[in-house]
């Protein structure tokens, strides 16, 4: 795929309502918590390609690699143009499931329904899902 097939979505802005709930896990010592951090920025790009009617658009999420992160939680919520019901989905992005995992950047591509989207990414360190779930990198956009 070349760069001409990619179109940036709406301007990125912060969302202040809630963060993903951290799964039940053993609390990490304070020294470990201080070392945990998240990517500073999450970007979302709609991939423009020919698709049949009724086929969901593809989106590429990109963020900076966080040193020491074993995986990432990419969690999103959205409403569709025909319903105010909030839908949600969570992906565990690992070296194996990522579309790209480089020393400086991670990207993950997925098909998503049209609607108003809000997504967060959290870096996960070691066992027990240790991560800073209270300060995720966030992006919101309208997917058409």
N, C-alpha and C positions, 0 to 999 in steps of 0.2 A: 504494500500500500504506500502511495507517495503522499507527500505533504498536501497536495492539492485536494485530497479527499477528506481533509480534516478541517472542521470549522469550530472555533471556540464558541462556547455557549455564553450565556449572559454573564455579566460582570460578577465576580466572586464577592460575596459579602458574608458577614458573620451572622450566626444564628445563636441566640442566647437561651433558647428553651431546651433544657434537659440534655443529658448525655446518655449514651448507652449504659445500662445497668451492668456493673461488674459482676461476673459470675461468682458464686460462692467459692471462696478460696482462702487459703491461709494468708494472713496479712504479712507483708514483707517488712523486714526491719527498716527503720528510718534511713539508714545509710543507703540501702538499696533504693528506697523511694526517691531519694534526692538525685540519684543517677538516672532515673527514668525520665524520658521526655518523649514528645511526639514530634512528627514532622511539623515544620512551621507553617506550611501551606499545603492545601489540597486543591488540585485543579480537576475540572471535568471538561471533557471535549467530546462533542458529538461527532461520530465518524460518519461521513457522508458517503454513502454507496447506494447502488441501485437495490431497492428492496420491493418486494411484492406488497400490494395493499394488505393491511392487517398484520404485517410483520413488524415487531417492535424495533425501534432504532437502537443502534449500538453506541455505547458511551465508553470512553477511555478515561479512567481515573489515574492521576499521576501525583506522586509525592516524593519528597527527598528521602533517601535512605537514612535511617536512624542507626547510628553505630550501636551494635550489640543486640538489635531487635531480631528475634527469632521468627516472628510472624507479625501480621497486622490484622486488626479487626476493622473491616469496612462496613459500617452500618448506615442504613438509609431509611427514610420515611418519605411518603409522597401521597398526594391525592390526585385523582384523575379528573379530567374535564367533566365527566358525567357523574361523579360521586365525591362527596365530602369525606367519605370514610377514609381514615388514615391507614395506609398499608405500610408494611415494613419488611426489611430483609437484611440479613447479616451475612457477610462473607468472611471466611478466614483465609487471608492471603499469605501464602508461604512461597518459598523459592520454587516449589513444584507447581503451585496453582497460579502463580502470577503470569501475566502475559510477558512481562520483562522484569528481571531482578538484576540490577547492576549495582556496583559499589556506590554510585551517587544517586540513583533514582530507581523507583519501583513504579510499574504501571500494571493496571488490571482492566481488561475489557469485558463488558457484559451487556446483554440486551435488557433494556428497561422500558416499561410502559410510558406513554406520554403522560404529562402532568407536571405538577409543581413538586420538585424534589428538594430534600435536605439530607446531606450525607456527612458522616464523620469518619475519621481514621484515627486509630489508636495503635501505637507500637506496643508489642508484647515481648517481655523479657523473661526468659527461663520458664521453669515450671510454675504451676499455680496461676496462670494467666495474669502475672504481675504487669501492670501498666498504669499510666496516668489517665484514668477514665474520666476525670473531672475537667481536663483541659485538652480536648481533642482538636485536631485541625478540622475545619468545617468548610463546606461549600453548599450553596443553594442555587438552583437554576430551574428554568422552565424548559421542559423537553417537549417538542412538537413533532 
